[in-house]
């Protein structure tokens, strides 16, 4: 199960967050900070999956933009890893080049897309509905 | 407004509360145009969560939009519904959503399915009536709708795999189509067809095929196909492969698939890509639980992963090692784990790993010194993060001891020695928990060391009191230890000082301990009475029913106090009298009464006695609670295995030698495999040697298991080795089902048992053992007391034998394979009881057996005509007081040809629980010449036939426990033959009565079962004074008593 999706820049600022399980507002900031620190501190040659508390973080870097997905322990990490790639590919196709700064501009659309897509067709190709 | 709302969303995302704008979001969704509505809905779905009160305001809007003709509006409404919706309002919109399942637009259908999925998650019973619509969605022509319905099915099948076995072929077909590329191109991702859909399907299949051979057989082909197709070099195909491998190892095994899966995994772990390596290790961890020998093939890789710079990989490797630990490699593995602990910074990991190390140490410790040393490291590394049960069980182990007094003494002495030296060093850095353990051990056992003056110990302990870092809890432990030590008379002045200081402490606990110390140190007579020196060796009798307070209770009752009511009863009453009552409820009960009987009626999850620091313990119960550890039998895992290892030390050396060719062979194989697939990174020779040494120590246990079959062979080529291990694995399964009964193989065996007459003559105890897990043992072990009433002429067996053409007929007429073959097709696959001849009269034989289905019991009656002529007007009537009998299929015809068999089936459900269920039946028939005849007979079924395992989680159990009103308590005898009497006893009960063991917590266990149609019965067992105190509860009146009787019988028969 996917628990949340984060998009952060290299400074650790949240650009997009989407929770699929209710998390209190006050806890979100703390969770994001720790999760992002976990991922940002890891090098290129290290594995893209991090254990954090009772769930796992899967992250992928696109230049200055990191996409971090929190999943439950039983999830297939590699498939999530590829799911991120798919997500970004979809965004690329939709908004042409996606970089850290442009995320803000298309923020509303991103929320909408992630809202519909991650939840509804978590596994099928998202190209289809678009 | 739209722009503003987007900004509000952004603010909220950055962590600033914008609750003031929530209402505006709802308004926007209600009133705006389509674009504004969209933003409004988006904001609502981001701001609010399930329970939010404002959500109710949205219901009307959703309702309106669902009826709209605008596709986009319907879509938006369904999207928000599939994310959150108030539970109580579901009935209001359910019909509308259902209607949308038939919508011509596939996107609407898909969203409707997802909305129903959401409904199912929050209120499963509300969508029960539309399960067949889910099936329609599964068959939808649009793949998007179909894949959405898979979410529902994954959930449904997780909860009840049995109910959806019939869908397995459909899922296989879908997967076949997906793998075959039949989906539209849009679904391809990097030219892999719908990979996430495939993963989803594979998960469903593995759930369906678990322990089910016939279902698994359908899947083999497609799994093979998926393995073959996924040979492209892309991450996503690896993800699919991983899921395939998991599936193959979950379902009923098939050897060539297993081999392929193992090869796949080999590729993973050998891959230079780190993510793949991780996945490979994860797969391997999963697989070694099924087949530990597989780890052997990859031992060198595992060793390399252990030294990997990435902590995550290391952690995963340790997880893998944890699964393959045995008593021979435990030292090395634990050492590796401790190394990791030293560098790990994450609290969560530390807690987890410390728990695992402690578990391994208890289970497999080779000797005392190692055990104590390891536990010391665990305590000092784990610090105060430690789960409290680790020190508790450690202390239990020390105090309980194991079989020989001599060993106990050595262990304790060693512990004392090591702790003394620790305290003499710098003790300020030790964690509090560790200090507490040290105090307890020194207090109890320091007298074992003769050359040690108690005064020295007291002085060391006093040093702890002065430390700033000691918490008051630790100080309490110190004082308690001093109390135990002071009878030696040593350091009285110091003790006096200490007790003076702390008897005026602000902490009440501390003050109490200090007072105890003061008084006991002055009065040596009292001291000897309260704390006898030898008492630490014997369990102290604690009256758990607190009968010494009975007088007090009756006095209180006489004085007008309310009688004690158990908590659940109080809760019920509370909920009944929900009218405004402003007075606090608890106060009307005298506190002493409630506290005195609390042990009597507590929920079992709370029953475990925590070690000695309960706040309100009195002078006497203090001693009681500090030794309470001894009351309960502990799992003696450690003691036993430790012993075994010591005794086997002499044998161990040759065994390791014997194992070495295996290993070298395996390394050979390993290299071969790696050469052919990916270039093996070759480390420098001396480093390599080191690693091989490590490998040999890590995998020693596993190797020795398989070495047995290899010893004779002096030609260990890699191929042979691999085949050999496989063979030995399967041989074990066949010859040793009693030791490790896997359901699948049992099924197989049982079937072959039924089919072939040769196996029928195998020794009876083996048959019973094989059949037992299937639950059909009762007929064999507890003969279904079929007795024949009112038979005018005794059964004429000779006639029957001659009449029956079957050559396999047993002479005693108790078993009749030819009749079993008349079982209806749908029942023949299930286990059935022995076919019993009920009576035989005038060429008519009536036999019966019962078949246990997953959720019901079916009685099958065979009426066979042994004469050469027709029998007419055959009627059979079955009746019972305790059972509800409904006819499934009656005699097919009223007349019976010569030498043929009529089969009648009756569906049995329990009306009223009873120890045995008697069925009385009347059969009437008319022979060709003569008057109609009538005969009565009876058939008896044990209760166990109807009992089914009830799978629960501990939380569910706790909730149910409080809700049930009928209960029974009794002590049962424990079975003492095993390493662990509790587990052995439960095992017997599980085997004979199909109980489900929910959890074992120390000396307690909770068990659940149900009568076929959801009449649950919960059981709580506790080992106490060599007996098993069981406590049964159920909503059904007589069920606990009957079940208790069955348990008793089951244990006595052993």
Interface residues (C-beta under 8 A of the other chain):
Chain A: X14 X16 X17 X18 X22 X25 X26 X28 X29 X45 X46 X47 X48 X49 X50 X51 X52 X53 X54 X76 X77 X78 X79 X81 X82 X83 X86 X107 X108 X111 X112 X115 X116 X119 X120 X121 X122 X123 X124 X125 X127 X128 X129
Chain B: X6 X9 X10 X12 X13 X14 X15 X17 X38 X39 X42 X45 X46 X49 X50 X79 X82 X83 X107 X110 X111 X114 X143 X144 X147 X148 X151 X184 X186 X187 X188 X189 X194 X195 X196 X197 X199 X200 X235 X236 X238 X239 X240 X242 X243 X274 X275 X276 X277 X278 X279 X282 X309 X310 X312 X313 X315 X346 X348 X349
